[in-house]
Amino acid sequence: MTEAEALDRAEQHIRSAIDTVTPRPQPAQLPPLDIPCTDRSGQHNGLYQVDRVYWLAEVPRAENQQVFDDLHAYWTEQGYDIVRDVRDRELARVLTARTDGFTIRVLERDDGQLSINATSPCIRTSESPSNT
């Protein structure tokens, strides 16, 4: 998978998730990240994960639980594996799902602000050394 394909698929996962949420949030994109991958010894292996992050603005704090419940239902229906489900807290909720090597997560900060991110599997990016 190329870096462009990974970014496109990360965006698709996020957009599809946002489209299922009520009330509909206004996504505000943060700068994309390339996260170094490491081998079993903790050394950088020359590969990277691409990560897309959005703040989910204009969701009333009282509706955060509904956002988490909507995403859990959507990801479950779509066959995603739910790998972390901490929706039962009053604050600092987290829901993490995986599919096709991508990890998608919605987080709630202590102040009630929500974010969603999608992280690719490890790939060679345009900044990775060429494979010769």
N, C-alpha and C positions, 0 to 999 in steps of 0.2 A: 504494500500500500504506500502510495506517495504521501508527502506531507499535505499537499492540496486535497487529496482524497480524504485523508484523516480529518482535516479541518472541516471539510464539507459534511462528512458523516457526523462529526461532533455537533455541528450546527443543526443538522437534521434531527438528531436525538433531542436537542434542547427545544427546537421549534415545535416538534410534535408534542412534547410534554407540555409546553406552555399553552398550546392550543386546547388542551383538555381541562385546564384549570378554570374554576369559577370562584371568585371574580377574576376576570382576565387581567393579568399583570402587564405592566409596561416594562419590557426588558431593557436594561441599560447595560451595554457591553463593557466589560473591563478589557484591558490589553491581553492578547493571547500569550500563553506561556509555552515554552519548550522545557520539559522537565527531564533531566538526565536519568537514564536507566542505569541500574547497577547489576553486577553479577552477584553470585552467592557470597563472595568475600567483601561485598560493599564497594567494589571498584567500578567506576564509570566504564561501561562497555561500548561506548561509541554510539549508542542508540538513544532516542528521545521519545517521550510521550508528548503529544500536543494536548493542550488544555484550553477550553473555552469557558469563560465565567461571565454570568450576567447577574446583576441585582434585579430582583423582581419588585419593581416600584408600584406604588398605588394599590397595594393589597392592604386593606385594613387589618391591623394586628388581630382583631377578633376573628378574622377569616383564615388565619394561618393554619389552623387544624384542618379546615376544609381543603386547603391546598395540598397538604400532606396526604389526606385521605383520597383525594382525586388522583394524585400521582401514583399512589400505591395501587389503586384499582386499575388505572391505565397500564402501568408497567406489568402488573400481574396478568391482565388480559392479553397483553402483547407477548407474553412468554419471557419477559426479562426475569432473571434470577434476583430476588430481593436478598441482599447480603447484609444489610444492616437496617433495622427498623426501630427507631426510637421516636415514635410519634406520641407516646403516652405521657410525655413531660409537659409541664406548663410553659416552659421556655427551653431554648437550645435544642430543639428537635432536629433530627437528622434521618434521612431516608436515602439509602444507597442501593442502586440496582446495577446489574451487569447484563450485557448482551453483545455478542460478536466481538468480544475483547474490549469493548468500551465500558467504562464505569461512568454512571450518571448519578449525581447526588444533589439533593436539595437540603439546604442548611438554614437554620434559623439562629440568628445571633441573639445574645441576651437582651438586646433592645427591640427584638421582634422583627428586624429586617431579614428578608429572605434572599437567598442566592441559589442559583442552580449552575452546575458545571458538568461538563462532559470531558473525559480524559480518554485518549486513544491507547491502544496497546503500544508497545515499544516499536518504533519504526526508525528508519534512516531519514533524517531531515535534510533540508538544503544546507544546513550548517554542519551536518555530520561529515566526517572525513569520507572521501569517496572509497568505495569498496574495490580495491585493485588487486 
